[in-house]
Amino acid sequence: MNPSLSVFGAGLLAGTMNALAGGGSFVSLPVLIAVGVPSVQANASSTVGLFPGAAASAWAYRGDLGPIGAVALRPLLITTLIGGAAGALLLLWTASSTFDFLLPWLLLIATVTLGFGRQLGEVLRRRWHIRPSAVLAVQLILGIYGGYFGGAVGIMMMAVWGLMDSHDFKRLNAPRTLLVTAANAMAVVIFIAGRAVRWHETLIMLVAATIGGYCGALVGRRAPPRVMRAGTLFVAGCITVLFFARAYLKTRG
């Protein structure tokens, strides 16, 4: 298949997935690597290509923003911006060979979080309670992860926030979307400044992901949440297995 068509199709599917249940980078990143983009550049290009859709979601949620328990939103935002910048710089300083080694494990962490993040959060809430100051420290780490890779980071944030008090988790969707977008925004700026973006593929993906995000929002009004989540987990699991197989074959070859 023509590489440009592959990238367009991946962007379309990734944008749709992000609008429905998240996990779009599980599609966009592997396809960029498959068409010949080095893994570090592929991760940077995927982040930039999918960013407008995420930013649009954050804007749509702007009326529902508020504090996270006893922690004001502003310090969380500042902490996440700092972490996102640090994570993006760390990615640019990572050799492609090193990132190739880390990528299957990062995908596995994201897949497990997608599959069991909510259940794990409930177990942790029954056993532990953390102070607001500790939340900021963990938020910095999540911001770094978000700038570096970011798979399922929003679910990780929700799990941590739930350790403070019981919350209406639906209400946390707005700050979650904003803070994930904040980490990505810093990454986008640094990736562009660091010339880590393959613009031909990225622009194709950006257009396709925007279309996919719009279509996904329409589908999401009717599609059962369990079906969407199951589909996302299936794709994430398959991609993770493929990347472990790819790493194994590289070591054998």
N, C-alpha and C positions, 0 to 999 in steps of 0.2 A: 504494500500500500504506500501511496505517496506520503512522505514524512509530514508535510504540512497538513494533509487530511487527517493523519493520525493524531497530530497535536490538536487540531480543531475538535476532533471527536472526543479526545481526552478532556479538553477544556469544557466542552458541552456537558459531559457526564459529571465532571468534578463540580461544576457550578450547580448542577441539579442536586447532587448529593449533599453539598454544603447547605443548600436551601432546605432540604428535607430532613437530614439527620447528621450532617457533618461528615468528615472523612474524605473530602474531595482530593486531598493531597495523596491519598493512597492510589489514585488513578493518574493524576497529573505528573507526579514525580517519576514513576516507573516509565511512563511513555516518553518523557523527555530524555531519560537515560537511554531508552531503547532506540531513539532516533539519532543518538550519537553525542548528546550533550554530556560532558563530564559531570559526575555526581554532585560536586559542590555547586557548580553553576546551575545544574538542574534543580537543586533545592532552592537556590536563590531565585531562579526564573519562575519556578512554581509559586513561590511566595508572592512575587510581584504580580504574576498573572491572575492569581485568585484574590488579590487584595481588594479591588474595587467592589466586588460582590460583598465581601465581609464589611467593608466600610459603609456600604448602603444599608446593611442590616443594623449596624450600630446607630446610624442616623434614624432609622425607623423606630428604634427603641428609646430614643432620647427622652421621651416624656415619662419613661418609667424608671429613670435612674434614681438611685438613692444610696444611703450608706449600707455597708455590710455589717449588720449587727452593731457593735460598738465602734467600728472602724469607719471613719469618714471615707468617702470615695476618693477625694483628692490625694491623700498620701498613698493609697493603693495604686492610683493612676501613675503618680510620679515614680513609685517603686517599680511598677511594671515597665514604664518607659526606660528606666535605667537598665533593668534586667534585659529587656529586648535588645537594647543597643549592645550590651555586653555579649549576649548570645550571638548576635549577627557578626560581631567582630571575631568572636571565637570560631565561627564557621569559616570565615575568610582566611583565618590562620590555620585551618585544618587542611592537610594534604588530601587530595582526592582518594588516594589509596587508603588512608586512615578512615575517611568518611565511608568508603565502600565497606570496610570492616565493621564500622559502627552501625551502618544503616539497617541491616536485618534486626539488630537488637532494639534500635529505636522504633522500628515498625512493630516489633513484638510488644514493646511497652505500650505503644499507642493502641494496638489491637486488644490487649488485655484490659486496658482502661476503658475502651469503648464497650467491651463485653461485660465487665464486672465492676466498673467504677462506682456505680450507684450502690450496688450491694456492699462493696467494700466500705464506702462512705458511711452506710448505716451501721455496719459493725463497729467502725472506729468511733462513731458518735456515742455508741452505748458504753464504750470503754474509756474514752479520753475527752478532755475538755481543754482547749488551749486559750491562752490570753491573746488579746488584740495585738500586742507587740510581737508575739511569735508569728501571727498571721502575716505581718509585714515581711518578716524574714523569709518565710516560706514563699510569699508572693514574689520576692526577688528571685528566688531559685526558679520558680515557674516562669517568670519573665525571661530569664536566661534560656530556659528550655524552649520557650515560645519563639525567641529570636533565632535560636540555633536550628530547631526542627519543628516543634510545635504540634505534633500529632496528638489529638485528644486533650490538649492543654486546658481547654474550657471545662471539661469534665473534672480534671484534676483540681482546678480552682474551686469548683462547686463543692467537691469533697472536703477540701481544706476549710472553706468557709463554714460548712456545716458543723465543724468541730467546736465552734464558738457557742452556738445556741441552736435551738430548733428554728428553722426558717420555712417560709413558704418558698420552695425551690423554684416555682414558676416565676416569682418576683425577682429572683436572682439572674434570670436570663438577660435582662438589660445590662447590669454591670458586667456580667460575664462576657457578653458580646463586645462591650466597649473595651475591656481590658485585653482581651485576645487581639482585638483590632489595634490597640495601642502598641502591643509588643510587635505585631506585624508591621505597623507603620514605621517604627524605628528600624526594623530589619530592611524594609523596602528602601528607605533613604540610604542606609549604609551599603546595601548591595548595589544600588545604582551608582553611588559615589565611588565604590570600590571596583566598578566595571566588571561585576560578577554576573551580569544579566545578559543572556543571549536574546537580543531584542527581536529577531525575526520570529522565533518560536514563542516568545513571551507575548508579543502583540497578538498573534493568532489565538493563543490561549486566553488572553484577556477578553477579547471579543466573544469568543465561544462561551467562556465561563459566565459572562454577563447575560447572554441569551439563556444559558442553562439555569442560571439563578432565577431568572424571571419565570421560566417554564416550571422549574421546581416548586416555586411558591404557589403556582396555580394547582399543580398536582398535589401538593401538600395539604391543601384544603380538603381533599377527598380521600387520599390514601391513608389506610390504617397505620398508626405509629409503629405497631409491632412489625408490620411488614417492611416498613422503611428501615427500621433498626436491624432487622434480620438481614436485609439485603446489603446494608452497609457492612455488617460484621462478616458476611460471606466474602465480599470483595476484599476487605481488609485481611482476612485470614488467608485467602488465596495469594494475595500479593506478598504477604509476609513469608509464606512457605516458598514461593518462587525466589525471593531474595536470599533466603537461607540456602536454597539449592544452588543459586548462582555463586554465592560465596564458597560453597563446598567445591563446586566444579573448578573455581579459580585456584583453590589450594591444591587440587588434584592435577590441574593442568600446568 
